[in-house]
Each structure stands twice: as C-alpha cells, then as structure tokens.
Amino acid sequence: MKIQRRARTPGRPRAFDADRALDRALEVFWRKGYEGASLSDLTRAMRINRPSLYAAFGDKQGLFRKALDRYAEGPASYTRDALNEATARAAVERLLYGTADAMSDVRNPRGCLLVQGALACGDEASTVKRELIARREAGERALCQRLKRAKLEGDLPPDSDPVVLARYVATVNQGIAVQAASGASRAALRKIAEIALRAWPK
C-alpha cells in the first residue's frame, strides 16, 4: 500500500514588524538595563507574545545582542562616523560633542546603553556584562588606531601616546554618559567636552 505524504505547508508569515519590535525592545533595555527589563516588559513593549519573541530573536540575551547592534547602527552611529573626520582633533571633538548631544536627546532614554548596562549587570548576567565591556573596549581600540594613524601622519605631536589619549577620551566620554543619565543638561555636557578638548596635544 502506497503511503500518501502530506504536502509541506509554508510557515505562517510573521504578524509583526521585526524592526519595529526590535526598536521597542532597545528602548526598554536602554531605560531599564538588561536585568531590569523583564520578559513581560519586553513582550508588552514589542506587542508580541513570548513564543514570537523566541522564534524571531532567540532568548533574552539574543534579543539584547540584537538591540546592541541596533543601538550601534542608530543612536550611537556618530561614534563610528567620528573616526572618519580629517584630523584626530576633529574626530575627538565630534565624538565628545556627539555623546553630549545623543545622551541628552529628549527622544531617547538618558545615558549610554553600553555604560549603564555593564554597571547594572549582576553575577547572573556576567556574559552580558563581558560583552558590553568588550564592545566598549572595541570602540576604544578603534579610536586608538585612528590616533596612531594621526601620529604617523604628523597630525599628532611625536611625543604623544595614542593609547593613553584613547583611554583619556573614552573615560571622558563615559563620564559624559553617566552625567547625562543623572539628568545633566546638554549645555552642561557640552561644557565638559569643551574643557576636555583644551587638554588636547598641540
């Protein structure tokens, strides 16, 4: 007797916009941090149920990583763009002022997702904390490479240390983000950037 095989039915198309849902998840993580954002918070904001979240994004950590990528491509894209400036000083100026402006933008949650997320993670979220730290360190390395190139091109004094300069800029940048999260105004944050730039090697 010949067995009849059932025709395979195509999967049901998603009933939600994954990009919009990811934007909403990013905002929840940004406001509440990784551990502070519950699955209920996320599904409610994303307007989907848990099975849909798991099917589209994996688990909570997978969703958070995708939100971090979204953050880097969107609200924090100025950090990458700054490295394309013609001079090292212009790059750092764009980076610091860009942070002051982005972190105080009323359309977004206050502060930096990478900075606040790492501070708020406990032992149970150690892998998330390590990833946040790694992403921040990658940004510092990229800036260091840009400053090394500037030194080779004569855009920085021969006695300047790109490693120390990159660490200095990263520290100021993170400080601006923390101040923004505490409610500092855009004008106050820009003043911090202005003072920091006075120490730039001439």
C-alpha positions as CSV (number, residue, x, y, z in Angstrom):
1,M,0.0,0.0,0.0
2,K,1.4,3.4,-1.0
3,I,1.8,5.9,1.8
4,Q,0.4,9.3,1.0
5,R,2.9,12.0,2.1
6,R,1.4,15.2,3.4
7,A,2.3,18.3,1.4
8,R,4.5,20.6,3.4
9,T,2.7,23.8,4.3
10,P,4.7,27.0,4.3
11,G,5.4,28.6,7.6
12,R,3.0,31.2,8.8
13,P,4.3,34.7,8.0
14,R,5.2,36.9,10.9
15,A,2.3,39.0,12.1
16,F,4.6,41.8,13.3
17,D,7.3,44.1,12.1
18,A,10.6,42.7,13.5
19,D,12.4,46.0,13.0
20,R,9.8,48.0,14.9
21,A,9.7,45.3,17.6
22,L,13.4,45.5,18.0
23,D,13.4,49.3,18.3
24,R,10.9,48.9,21.1
25,A,13.0,46.3,22.8
26,L,16.0,48.6,22.5
27,E,14.1,51.4,24.3
28,V,13.2,49.0,27.2
29,F,16.7,47.8,27.6
30,W,18.0,51.3,27.4
31,R,15.7,52.6,30.1
32,K,15.8,49.6,32.4
33,G,19.1,47.8,31.7
34,Y,19.5,44.2,30.8
35,E,18.5,42.7,34.2
36,G,15.8,45.4,34.9
37,A,14.0,44.6,31.7
38,S,11.7,41.6,32.3
39,L,10.3,39.4,29.5
40,S,6.9,40.8,30.4
41,D,8.2,44.3,29.9
42,L,9.8,43.4,26.6
43,T,6.8,41.5,25.1
44,R,4.4,44.2,26.2
45,A,6.5,46.9,24.6
46,M,7.2,44.9,21.5
47,R,3.5,43.9,21.2
48,I,4.2,40.3,20.7
49,N,4.0,37.1,22.8
50,R,6.9,35.1,24.2
51,P,6.8,32.3,21.5
52,S,7.1,35.1,18.8
53,L,10.0,36.7,20.7
54,Y,11.8,33.4,20.9
55,A,11.1,32.5,17.3
56,A,12.3,35.8,16.0
57,F,15.1,36.8,18.3
58,G,16.1,33.7,20.4
59,D,16.3,34.1,24.1
60,K,16.6,37.3,26.1
61,Q,20.4,37.5,25.6
62,G,19.9,37.0,21.9
63,L,17.4,39.9,21.8
64,F,19.7,42.1,23.8
65,R,22.6,41.5,21.5
66,K,20.4,42.4,18.5
67,A,19.3,45.5,20.4
68,L,23.0,46.4,21.0
69,D,23.7,46.1,17.2
70,R,20.6,48.3,16.6
71,Y,22.0,50.8,19.1
72,A,25.4,50.9,17.4
73,E,23.8,51.3,13.9
74,G,21.4,54.0,15.0
75,P,21.6,56.3,18.1
76,A,25.4,55.6,18.6
77,S,26.4,55.6,15.0
78,Y,28.1,59.0,15.5
79,T,30.9,57.2,17.3
80,R,31.8,55.3,14.1
81,D,31.3,58.4,11.9
82,A,33.6,60.5,14.1
83,L,36.6,58.4,13.2
84,N,36.2,59.4,9.5
85,E,37.0,63.1,10.3
86,A,40.0,64.6,8.6
87,T,42.0,65.2,11.8
88,A,42.4,63.5,15.1
89,R,41.2,66.5,17.0
90,A,38.1,66.8,14.8
91,A,37.4,63.1,15.3
92,V,37.6,63.5,19.1
93,E,35.6,66.7,19.1
94,R,32.8,65.1,17.1
95,L,32.9,62.1,19.4
96,L,32.6,64.1,22.6
97,Y,30.1,66.6,21.4
98,G,28.2,63.8,19.7
99,T,28.0,61.9,23.0
100,A,26.8,65.1,24.8
101,D,24.1,65.6,22.2
102,A,22.9,62.0,21.8
103,M,22.9,61.2,25.5
104,S,20.7,64.2,26.3
105,D,18.4,63.8,23.3
106,V,14.8,64.1,24.7
107,R,13.7,61.5,22.1
108,N,15.8,58.8,23.7
109,P,16.4,57.4,27.2
110,R,19.1,59.2,29.1
111,G,22.7,57.9,29.2
112,C,24.6,55.2,27.2
113,L,23.3,51.7,26.9
114,L,26.8,50.2,26.9
115,V,27.9,52.1,30.0
116,Q,24.8,51.7,32.1
117,G,24.1,48.1,31.0
118,A,27.6,47.0,32.3
119,L,27.2,48.8,35.6
120,A,23.8,47.3,36.3
121,C,24.6,43.6,35.4
122,G,25.0,41.2,38.4
123,D,26.6,37.8,38.5
124,E,23.8,36.0,36.7
125,A,24.3,38.2,33.7
126,S,28.1,38.0,33.6
127,T,28.2,37.0,29.9
128,V,26.2,40.1,29.1
129,K,28.4,42.3,31.2
130,R,31.5,40.9,29.4
131,E,30.0,41.6,26.0
132,L,29.2,45.2,27.0
133,I,32.7,45.7,28.3
134,A,34.2,44.1,25.1
135,R,32.1,46.4,22.9
136,R,33.3,49.4,24.8
137,E,36.9,48.2,24.5
138,A,36.5,47.7,20.8
139,G,35.4,51.3,20.5
140,E,38.5,52.4,22.4
141,R,40.8,50.3,20.2
142,A,39.2,51.8,17.1
143,L,39.9,55.3,18.4
144,C,43.5,54.2,19.3
145,Q,44.1,53.0,15.8
146,R,42.8,56.3,14.4
147,L,45.2,58.2,16.7
148,K,48.1,56.0,15.8
149,R,47.5,56.8,12.2
150,A,47.3,60.5,13.1
151,K,50.7,60.3,14.8
152,L,52.2,58.7,11.7
153,E,50.8,61.4,9.5
154,G,52.2,64.2,11.7
155,D,48.7,65.1,12.9
156,L,49.7,64.5,16.5
157,P,53.0,65.5,18.2
158,P,55.8,62.9,18.1
159,D,55.8,62.6,21.9
160,S,52.0,61.9,22.1
161,D,50.8,58.5,23.3
162,P,47.8,57.3,21.3
163,V,47.0,54.5,23.8
164,V,46.8,57.0,26.7
165,L,44.9,59.5,24.6
166,A,42.4,57.0,23.6
167,R,41.9,55.9,27.2
168,Y,41.5,59.5,28.2
169,V,38.9,60.3,25.6
170,A,37.0,57.0,26.4
171,T,37.0,57.9,30.1
172,V,35.7,61.4,29.5
173,N,33.1,60.0,27.1
174,Q,31.8,57.5,29.6
175,G,31.7,60.2,32.2
176,I,29.6,62.4,30.0
177,A,27.2,59.5,29.5
178,V,26.9,58.9,33.3
179,Q,26.3,62.6,33.9
180,A,23.6,62.5,31.2
181,A,21.9,59.6,32.9
182,S,21.9,61.6,36.1
183,G,20.0,64.4,34.3
184,A,22.7,66.9,33.3
185,S,21.7,69.3,30.6
186,R,23.0,69.3,27.1
187,A,24.7,72.6,27.8
188,A,26.5,71.2,30.9
189,L,27.6,68.1,29.0
190,R,28.9,70.2,26.1
191,K,30.9,72.3,28.6
192,I,32.6,69.1,29.9
193,A,33.5,68.2,26.3
194,E,34.9,71.7,25.7
195,I,37.1,71.6,28.8
196,A,38.4,68.1,27.9
197,L,39.4,69.4,24.5
198,R,41.5,72.1,26.0
199,A,43.9,69.3,27.1
200,W,44.3,68.1,23.5
201,P,48.0,68.0,22.4
202,K,49.1,70.8,20.2
